[in-house]
Amino acid sequence: MEAQTDELFPKTQDAAESGRRYNTGILPSQEIHALIDSGALRADPPILAEQVQPASIDLRLGAVAYRVRASFLPGKTRTVHHKIDALGTHEIDLTKEAVLERGGVYIVPLLESVKLRRGLSGVANPKSSTGRLDVFTRLITDYATEFDRIPEGYAGPLYVEVSPRTFSIKVRQGSRLLQARLRRGTPSPSAAATQRLHNRVGLLTAPEGEVIAPNTIHRDVPVSVDLRGRGDDGLVGYKARAHTDLIDVDRVGGYRVTDFWEPVYAPNESLILDPNAFYILVSREEVRVPPDYAAEMLPFNPLKGEFRVHYAGFFDPGFGYSEDDSAGSRAVLEVRSFEVPFLLEHGQTVGQLVYEPLTRVPDRVYGQGIGSNYQRQGLKLSKHFHD
């Protein structure tokens, strides 16, 4: 008989070896496919197999975008379309190429909709490439009181708020700017369980000559910034240029780095962030996510500094992981300072990772023959840029 458990981090052999299934946790790719087959996830045109990732599904823009005057939540008694009508909007046809302007706020119905049964809920985040372009996206449902949440048992359409912050972008129906994870139950990671997982697989490793401070692994796994750089040139990051051409989100490798980004150096292992400028930096540590877990980078605590790190927070099963215990992958950090200049220093904590189990190991993991763009990454811009 197949064993089941509600324990968040089981202390048995790897689920990958045992084939176990668990009652609670994030749904892997094969269970997402099962939801598509059952009609719980649906779309017109139909969902493509390539949209399903190891522990998430890419969501596609629909046929129209509405430019609105302000971001909003519909609230418990209203649909998204009710609020759109009340605000007054300009409609943009996405069945052909269209430009979403920097600084604008747009609401786009998605091609996908859901009909979740009891016990299933969802959470959304920008895709990695979306975050690295500083395109702010948030999922909205009808009657929502929170962004980026699909309530348990929700049945209905899905929408995305899109606000390009640095570059104007070109999109069309079918463009994929965000992704959703589906979760069964409400597992809550504990400090002890996360420490056990770290002892088993090494969630973080420091660069040669540096160490992970003892007693730092709690419920949240701290991630710090690298301002030493690992190349001969001393490069530690990139800062977005103020005036650039627009970027087609579906054009991979089509743009020169120097047309959109300035190199960033930190000769004193410190960096002053300019107010409202956008930076791409990288973590000091290498990150590992074993195949039976997924991770999420939480928004940075504003009490520790007036800046925001990591808009695109999902880390898939298998990110930075290998059976031979070779090097992991560093976390690329999307960083924006607010209002005032802020001083960052090498090794300063800038974010926290939370690890959650999957209900079972996915039938494919990040980096293994599925076109993953950021496995074994160091400092890396989005896939739209070539060296």
SVG drawing of the C-alpha trace seen along z (x, -y; Angstrom):
<svg xmlns="http://www.w3.org/2000/svg" viewBox="-21 -60 62 62">
<polyline fill="none" stroke="black" stroke-width="0.4" points="0.0,0.0 1.3,-3.5 2.4,-5.4 1.1,-8.9 2.2,-11.4 1.3,-15.0 4.8,-15.6 6.3,-18.6 9.8,-17.3 9.8,-13.5 13.0,-12.1 12.9,-9.0 14.9,-8.3 14.4,-10.6 10.9,-10.7 12.5,-10.4 13.7,-6.9 10.7,-5.8 8.0,-7.0 5.9,-8.2 3.1,-10.7 2.1,-13.2 -1.2,-14.6 -0.1,-18.2 2.3,-20.3 2.9,-21.9 1.6,-20.0 4.3,-18.7 4.1,-18.6 2.2,-15.3 -0.5,-16.5 -0.8,-19.7 -1.3,-17.7 -4.0,-15.7 -5.8,-18.9 -5.7,-20.0 -7.1,-16.6 -9.9,-16.9 -10.9,-20.4 -9.9,-22.0 -7.3,-24.0 -8.7,-25.1 -8.0,-27.6 -9.1,-28.5 -6.9,-27.9 -5.9,-24.8 -3.0,-24.7 0.3,-23.7 2.4,-21.0 5.4,-23.4 3.5,-25.7 3.8,-23.1 7.0,-23.5 8.3,-21.1 6.1,-22.7 4.1,-25.5 2.2,-26.4 2.9,-29.4 -0.1,-31.7 -0.7,-33.4 -2.0,-36.9 -5.5,-37.0 -6.8,-38.9 -7.2,-42.4 -5.4,-44.6 -7.2,-47.4 -5.1,-50.4 -6.4,-51.6 -5.7,-54.7 -4.7,-52.8 -4.0,-49.4 -6.9,-47.8 -8.3,-44.8 -12.0,-44.1 -13.0,-43.2 -15.3,-40.5 -18.4,-41.7 -17.1,-42.7 -15.6,-41.1 -12.5,-42.4 -14.6,-43.5 -16.9,-45.5 -13.9,-47.5 -12.5,-47.9 -15.8,-49.4 -15.9,-51.7 -12.4,-53.0 -12.8,-53.8 -10.2,-52.3 -8.5,-52.2 -8.7,-48.8 -5.6,-47.5 -5.9,-44.7 -3.4,-41.9 -4.3,-39.7 -1.6,-41.6 1.6,-43.1 1.1,-45.8 3.2,-48.0 2.7,-48.3 4.3,-51.6 6.7,-52.1 4.8,-53.5 1.4,-52.4 -0.9,-50.0 -2.7,-47.4 -5.2,-44.6 -5.2,-41.6 -7.6,-38.7 -5.6,-35.5 -6.4,-32.6 -6.4,-30.2 -9.2,-29.8 -9.6,-27.4 -12.2,-25.4 -10.4,-24.2 -11.9,-21.6 -11.8,-22.0 -8.3,-21.8 -6.6,-23.3 -5.3,-26.8 -2.8,-28.7 -0.1,-31.4 1.4,-33.4 4.7,-35.1 6.3,-36.8 8.5,-34.4 12.2,-34.8 12.7,-36.6 9.8,-39.0 11.3,-40.0 14.7,-40.6 13.1,-43.1 11.5,-44.9 8.0,-44.2 5.7,-44.2 3.0,-41.6 0.3,-40.5 -2.4,-37.9 -6.0,-38.9 -9.2,-36.9 -12.8,-37.9 -13.8,-38.9 -10.1,-39.1 -8.8,-40.8 -5.2,-39.8 -2.9,-39.9 -1.2,-36.7 -3.5,-34.3 -6.0,-31.9 -8.3,-31.1 -9.1,-27.5 -12.0,-26.2 -12.0,-29.2 -13.8,-28.8 -13.5,-31.5 -11.4,-33.6 -7.8,-34.8 -6.4,-38.3 -3.0,-39.8 -2.0,-43.4 1.0,-44.4 3.1,-47.5 6.5,-47.8 8.7,-49.8 12.0,-50.3 11.5,-49.2 8.4,-49.5 7.6,-46.1 6.0,-44.5 3.5,-41.7 0.8,-39.8 -1.9,-37.2 -0.1,-34.1 2.9,-36.0 3.8,-34.5 4.7,-36.9 3.7,-35.0 3.3,-31.5 1.2,-29.9 1.9,-27.1 -1.0,-25.0 -0.9,-23.7 -2.9,-21.0 -3.5,-21.9 -1.6,-24.5 1.8,-23.2 3.8,-25.5 7.6,-25.1 9.3,-24.9 12.8,-26.0 13.7,-22.4 12.4,-20.9 14.3,-23.4 17.5,-22.7 17.1,-19.0 16.7,-19.6 19.9,-21.7 21.8,-19.0 20.7,-16.5 21.3,-18.4 23.1,-21.7 20.6,-24.4 23.3,-27.0 27.0,-26.9 29.4,-29.9 32.1,-30.8 35.6,-29.5 37.2,-31.3 33.9,-32.3 31.5,-30.5 27.8,-30.3 27.4,-31.8 26.3,-29.2 22.7,-29.1 21.4,-31.1 19.2,-28.4 15.7,-28.9 12.3,-28.6 13.5,-31.2 16.9,-30.6 18.8,-33.9 20.4,-34.9 23.1,-37.7 24.5,-39.8 27.8,-39.4 29.7,-42.6 33.1,-41.1 32.5,-39.6 34.0,-36.4 35.5,-37.5 38.8,-39.2 36.9,-42.4 35.3,-42.9 31.8,-43.1 29.1,-42.7 26.0,-43.6 24.1,-45.8 22.1,-49.0 19.3,-49.6 19.8,-52.6 17.2,-55.4 16.3,-55.8 16.2,-52.7 14.3,-51.0 11.4,-48.7 11.8,-45.0 9.7,-42.2 9.2,-39.7 9.0,-36.8 12.3,-37.6 15.0,-35.5 18.6,-36.7 17.6,-39.6 19.2,-42.5 22.6,-43.8 23.4,-44.2 25.1,-47.6 22.0,-49.1 20.0,-48.5 22.4,-48.1 25.4,-49.8 28.0,-47.6 28.2,-48.0 31.4,-47.6 32.0,-47.8 35.7,-48.4 35.1,-48.8 32.7,-45.8 29.8,-48.3 27.3,-49.8 25.1,-52.9 21.7,-52.2 20.3,-55.2 16.7,-56.0 14.2,-54.3 17.0,-52.8 16.8,-49.1 19.7,-46.7 20.5,-43.1 22.8,-41.7 23.6,-38.1 23.7,-36.2 26.9,-35.4 25.7,-31.9 24.9,-29.1 21.4,-27.7 20.2,-24.1 16.6,-23.0 16.3,-19.2 13.8,-17.5 11.1,-16.9 11.0,-20.5 10.3,-23.9 11.4,-27.3 10.3,-30.9 12.2,-34.1 10.0,-36.2 9.8,-40.0 12.5,-41.7 11.6,-43.0 11.3,-46.8 12.4,-47.3 15.9,-46.3 16.2,-48.8 14.1,-50.9 14.7,-48.6 12.9,-45.7 14.7,-42.5 13.5,-39.6 10.2,-40.3 10.3,-36.8 10.5,-34.5 9.9,-30.9 12.8,-28.4 11.9,-25.1 12.6,-21.6 16.2,-20.7 17.4,-24.3 21.1,-24.2 20.9,-20.5 22.8,-17.5 23.2,-14.0 27.0,-14.3 26.8,-17.3 28.5,-19.7 28.2,-23.4 24.7,-24.9 23.3,-28.0 23.4,-31.5 20.2,-33.5 19.9,-36.5 18.5,-39.5 16.2,-42.1 16.9,-45.2 15.2,-48.6 15.8,-51.3 13.0,-53.5 12.9,-57.3 16.5,-57.6 19.9,-56.3 20.7,-53.1 24.1,-51.5 24.5,-47.8 27.6,-45.9 29.1,-42.5 27.4,-39.7 24.4,-41.8 21.3,-39.7 18.8,-40.8 16.2,-38.0 14.9,-34.8 14.1,-31.5 11.3,-29.3 11.3,-25.6 8.1,-23.6 7.7,-19.9 5.9,-18.7 3.2,-16.1 5.5,-13.9 8.6,-14.2 7.9,-15.8 8.3,-13.8 10.9,-16.3 13.0,-18.7 14.7,-22.1 17.7,-21.9 17.2,-18.4 16.4,-18.6 13.5,-21.1 15.1,-24.2 15.8,-25.8 17.5,-29.2 19.1,-29.8 20.6,-26.5 24.2,-26.8 23.8,-30.6 26.0,-33.2 25.4,-36.9 22.9,-36.7 20.5,-39.0 17.2,-37.7 17.2,-35.5 16.4,-38.4 20.0,-39.6 23.1,-38.2 26.6,-38.8"/>
</svg>
